Amino acid sequence: MNTKIKIVLISGSPRKGNTEYILESLSKLLKKAGADTCLILLRKCNICFCTGCLACETRTKSQQGICKQKDDMPELLEQLKQADTIVLGTPVYFEMLSGLTKNFIDRTCPVWPSLQGKKMGGVAVAEEGIGQALLNLKQYAEVCHMKYLGSLELLAKTPKEASRNTSLPEKLTAFTDLLLQG
Ligand SMILES: Cc1cc2nc3c(=O)[nH]c(=O)nc-3n(C[C@H](O)[C@H](O)[C@H](O)COP(=O)(O)O)c2cc1C
């Protein structure tokens, strides 16, 4: 039996930049500490917008939890269902979540009741201010009845800035410990 903690990390940046670097680094540290990790880059996924039909909630019992759209979401939702801990990372756009992150959250509608009891961490990167982004992620965890473990935030603008930030290694270590201790 596989008793390793499974941590799914999701980057909601449309570019290979700071959020992705942080999640990649976390994934490596968590793996090194013995966790089973899966890194999902939303920029590489085909994800339609939620149409708001709510069929995933209102259809007959056998059809509940299923979205009628044909894209990459079923595979991603399966990863979420298997996760013990979910780490959502977003660049800050107009002091909120990126569109990619928000749309992914909306498309978890078919499975959100089964996220109850899981753990979640939030990551946000902004040029000068995190704004509401981490509160948005915490709120999502609360709506889904997940335990919000905490956040990692960093200020960076250009894509490689996080990798040069001397305060990041310490933040990564502390956040890794937080995710593993739960
Ligand atoms: C559309 C857009 C809106 C942004 N809004 C903000 C903002 O409100 N506050 C801020 O500090 N940075 C803002 N930024 C800067 C990004 O948060 C910053 O460049 C960050 O490093 C992006 O993360 P990434 O490299 O993971 O994509 C914005 C960038 C874009 C493209």
The ligand as an ORCA input file, in Angstrom:
! r2SCAN-3c Opt
* xyz 0 1
  C      -2.603     41.602    -16.187
  C      -1.633     41.794    -15.058
  C      -2.053     42.399    -13.895
  C      -1.160     42.566    -12.834
  N      -1.616     43.129    -11.677
  C      -0.782     43.298    -10.633
  C      -1.254     43.893     -9.411
  O      -2.418     44.233     -9.257
  N      -0.366     44.046     -8.409
  C       0.947     43.678     -8.517
  O       1.699     43.865     -7.570
  N       1.407     43.077     -9.652
  C       0.590     42.892    -10.714
  N       1.034     42.286    -11.874
  C       2.428     41.795    -11.938
  C       2.539     40.277    -11.716
  O       1.856     39.872    -10.550
  C       4.007     39.881    -11.601
  O       4.642     40.155    -12.820
  C       4.236     38.427    -11.217
  O       5.622     38.197    -11.104
  C       3.648     37.468    -12.225
  O       3.863     36.139    -11.801
  P       4.340     34.982    -12.799
  O       5.771     35.306    -13.181
  O       4.228     33.745    -12.037
  O       3.428     35.016    -13.975
  C       0.178     42.122    -12.956
  C       0.588     41.516    -14.153
  C      -0.294     41.342    -15.189
  C       0.185     40.670    -16.461
*
